């Protein structure tokens, strides 16, 4: 069993170390991750500057490959240039902070898994709901168990599983739920600040507007201390609107 692991927090993050350690119980693990933190870069890929691959060591032992690029870059160059054979499964994480609702669009963690799905590989993104998490053992345990389920049952092509684990001890987890992507979103605020030279700059802040109040949604599930597992795909077509727009007879626009 060949397993590829990436993330968006960078190759030296504790979350990816915990995930790699746990997944070694299932098979041969290769870590290919960004050299530095790439949070909220979405599905960006690098086109204007060269990408460099560096062997990365921890405590004198080889850990994986660090890439000067985005999470999506790591999957592309990792599978096409580093690995000799395609992996059986790809995992991204364990991320510091949740990736639910609208955040899925911005997430580099989810995008690494999405890139794998584009390549027709089964993929899982895993996040823990705190930016100050210290213990990733339960999230890693969930990732291992879910990986076995995915390998046994399969996923539809183009689909990944987005997992969010509350930052709680295992005994305080309420349960595990199959969920849908919520609709909660951020009310962004760009705070105006002054640098030491007296010049203005802006810092992105804001508050999450929680509109989800049903356990079927990822955001509400984690709020109620459930592990959330959401199947996500990259087909963004709004099929309801697509069918409604057939009545617009857009083919006649040229005649107007």
PEFENPE-V669172 format. One record per residue. RES is the residue in three letters. OMEGA is omega in radians with two decimals (999 if undefined). NEAR is the number of other ideal C-beta (glycine too) atoms within 8 Angstrom. D_LAST is the distance of its C-alpha to the last C-alpha in Angstrom with 2 decimals. Layout:
RES,OMEGA,NEAR,D_LAST  RES,OMEGA,NEAR,D_LAST
This chain:
UNK,-3.12,8,59.19  UNK,-3.02,11,57.21  UNK,3.06,16,55.52  UNK,-3.13,16,53.29  UNK,3.07,17,53.18  UNK,3.08,16,51.05  UNK,3.00,20,49.97  UNK,3.14,18,48.41  UNK,-3.13,12,51.55  UNK,-3.01,13,53.20  UNK,-3.12,14,55.85  UNK,-3.12,5,58.70  UNK,3.12,11,57.46  UNK,-3.13,8,59.88  UNK,-3.13,16,57.19  UNK,3.10,17,56.58  UNK,3.13,10,60.34  UNK,3.14,13,60.88  UNK,-3.14,18,58.14  UNK,3.14,13,59.49  UNK,-3.10,8,63.02  UNK,-3.08,12,62.09  UNK,3.07,16,59.92  UNK,3.06,9,62.81  UNK,-3.10,5,64.34  UNK,-3.09,9,61.69  UNK,-3.11,9,61.55  UNK,-3.05,7,61.23  UNK,2.97,10,59.20  UNK,3.11,14,57.43  UNK,3.06,13,56.10  UNK,-2.98,14,53.31  UNK,3.11,16,52.05  UNK,3.10,19,50.89  UNK,-3.13,10,53.73  UNK,-3.11,5,52.69  UNK,-3.11,8,50.88  UNK,-3.11,12,47.12  UNK,3.05,8,46.27  UNK,3.08,7,42.67  UNK,-3.14,10,41.27  UNK,-3.09,9,39.04  UNK,-3.14,7,38.09  UNK,3.01,8,38.35  UNK,-3.06,9,39.71  UNK,-3.12,9,41.56  UNK,-2.99,3,40.15  UNK,3.14,3,41.52  UNK,-3.12,5,45.22  UNK,3.04,4,47.71  UNK,3.12,10,48.81  UNK,3.13,6,52.54  UNK,-3.12,10,54.44  UNK,3.03,9,57.78  UNK,-3.04,7,60.35  UNK,-3.10,13,61.04  UNK,3.03,8,64.47  UNK,-3.12,8,65.75  UNK,3.10,4,69.47  UNK,-3.12,4,70.10  UNK,3.11,6,68.32  UNK,-3.11,6,65.11  UNK,-3.11,10,62.29  UNK,-3.10,12,59.07  UNK,3.10,14,56.64  UNK,-3.11,12,55.05  UNK,3.05,16,51.72  UNK,-3.08,10,50.46  UNK,-3.08,11,46.99  UNK,3.06,14,44.91  UNK,3.11,18,45.53  UNK,3.05,14,42.75  UNK,-3.08,13,44.41  UNK,3.13,15,47.68  UNK,-3.10,16,46.37  UNK,-3.07,10,44.66  UNK,3.13,14,47.60  UNK,-3.10,15,50.14  UNK,-3.06,14,49.11  UNK,-3.01,5,48.29  UNK,-3.08,6,51.12  UNK,-3.09,9,53.87  UNK,3.11,10,54.37  UNK,3.08,2,55.86  UNK,3.14,5,54.52  UNK,3.12,8,51.59  UNK,3.08,12,52.61  UNK,3.14,9,52.88  UNK,3.13,14,51.40  UNK,3.05,16,49.99  UNK,3.11,17,50.73  UNK,-3.13,18,49.50  UNK,-0.06,17,51.59  UNK,-3.02,16,53.55  UNK,2.98,16,51.40  UNK,-3.12,12,52.80  UNK,-3.09,10,50.71  UNK,3.01,10,48.42  UNK,-3.11,13,44.98  UNK,3.03,16,43.33  UNK,-3.06,13,40.10  UNK,-3.13,9,37.65  UNK,3.13,10,40.38  UNK,-3.12,12,39.72  UNK,-3.06,6,36.64  UNK,-2.93,8,38.82  UNK,2.99,15,41.93  UNK,3.11,17,43.36  UNK,3.13,17,45.74  UNK,-3.10,14,43.06  UNK,3.07,16,41.12  UNK,3.09,18,44.19  UNK,3.13,17,44.35  UNK,3.10,15,40.61  UNK,3.08,13,41.03  UNK,3.12,16,43.79  UNK,3.08,17,41.60  UNK,3.12,8,38.96  UNK,3.12,9,41.89  UNK,3.07,6,42.63  UNK,3.05,11,45.76  UNK,-3.02,13,46.93  UNK,3.13,15,46.83  UNK,2.97,18,48.01  UNK,-3.05,19,47.52  UNK,3.12,17,50.34  UNK,3.06,18,50.60  UNK,-2.87,18,53.39  UNK,3.05,10,52.59  UNK,3.06,8,54.51  UNK,3.12,5,54.36  UNK,-3.10,5,58.16  UNK,3.11,11,58.90  UNK,-3.10,4,62.20  UNK,-3.12,6,62.75  UNK,-2.98,12,60.09  UNK,-3.11,8,62.37  UNK,3.09,11,60.84  UNK,3.10,17,57.25  UNK,3.11,15,58.54  UNK,3.10,10,60.31  UNK,-3.13,13,57.12  UNK,3.13,17,55.30  UNK,-3.12,12,58.05  UNK,-3.14,8,58.13  UNK,3.10,12,54.36  UNK,3.12,14,54.29  UNK,3.11,9,56.80  UNK,-3.14,8,54.60  UNK,-3.13,13,51.53  UNK,3.14,11,53.54  UNK,-3.00,6,54.96  UNK,-3.14,6,51.83  UNK,3.06,7,49.00  UNK,3.04,12,45.51  UNK,3.10,7,42.12  UNK,3.14,6,40.63  UNK,-3.12,9,38.67  UNK,3.03,10,40.51  UNK,3.05,16,43.07  UNK,3.11,15,45.36  UNK,-3.02,19,45.30  UNK,3.05,17,48.71  UNK,-3.07,16,49.88  UNK,3.09,15,53.60  UNK,-3.13,12,55.14  UNK,-3.07,7,57.60  UNK,2.98,7,60.56  UNK,-3.07,7,63.69  UNK,-3.07,7,63.24  UNK,3.14,4,65.32  UNK,3.08,8,63.02  UNK,-3.07,14,59.83  UNK,-3.12,6,58.75  UNK,3.13,6,57.33  UNK,-3.09,7,54.47  UNK,2.92,11,51.14  UNK,-2.99,4,48.11  UNK,3.02,13,45.25  UNK,3.08,7,41.51  UNK,3.14,12,39.81  UNK,-3.12,13,40.01  UNK,3.08,9,37.53  UNK,-3.11,13,39.93  UNK,-3.09,9,38.75  UNK,2.96,9,40.15  UNK,-3.02,8,39.85  UNK,3.07,7,40.08  UNK,3.06,8,42.10  UNK,-3.13,8,42.72  UNK,3.08,8,46.20  UNK,-3.13,7,46.97  UNK,-3.13,8,50.34  UNK,3.13,7,52.56  UNK,-3.10,8,54.10  UNK,3.14,3,57.71  UNK,3.09,4,56.56  UNK,-3.13,5,54.92  UNK,-3.12,6,51.32  UNK,2.90,7,48.63  UNK,-3.04,8,47.26  UNK,-3.11,8,45.37  UNK,-3.09,7,46.38  UNK,3.02,8,44.13  UNK,3.10,7,45.63  UNK,-3.12,8,44.36  UNK,3.10,6,45.05  UNK,3.05,8,43.91  UNK,-3.06,8,42.19  UNK,3.10,9,43.48  UNK,-3.11,8,41.32  UNK,-3.13,12,42.82  UNK,-3.13,5,45.75  UNK,-3.11,6,46.06  UNK,3.10,9,48.19  UNK,3.14,8,45.44  UNK,-3.10,16,43.78  UNK,-3.08,16,45.18  UNK,-3.12,13,45.57  UNK,3.13,14,47.51  UNK,-3.13,15,49.58  UNK,3.09,16,50.97  UNK,3.13,7,51.57  UNK,3.02,8,53.82  UNK,3.02,9,55.59  UNK,2.91,13,54.09  UNK,-3.11,14,53.09  UNK,3.09,13,49.37  UNK,-3.05,12,48.02  UNK,3.01,14,44.23  UNK,-3.07,10,42.46  UNK,3.05,12,39.45  UNK,-3.03,9,36.90  UNK,3.02,8,34.31  UNK,-3.06,5,31.33  UNK,-3.13,4,29.17  UNK,3.01,5,26.44  UNK,-3.01,6,25.90  UNK,3.09,6,26.03  UNK,3.13,6,25.73  UNK,3.11,7,22.43  UNK,-3.14,9,21.35  UNK,3.11,7,22.03  UNK,-3.07,7,20.37  UNK,3.08,8,17.07  UNK,3.14,7,17.01  UNK,3.13,5,15.89  UNK,-3.11,5,12.67  UNK,-3.08,6,11.47  UNK,-3.14,6,10.28  UNK,3.14,5,10.23  UNK,-3.14,7,6.93  UNK,-3.12,6,5.35  UNK,-3.09,5,5.64  UNK,-3.08,4,3.81  UNK,999,4,0.00
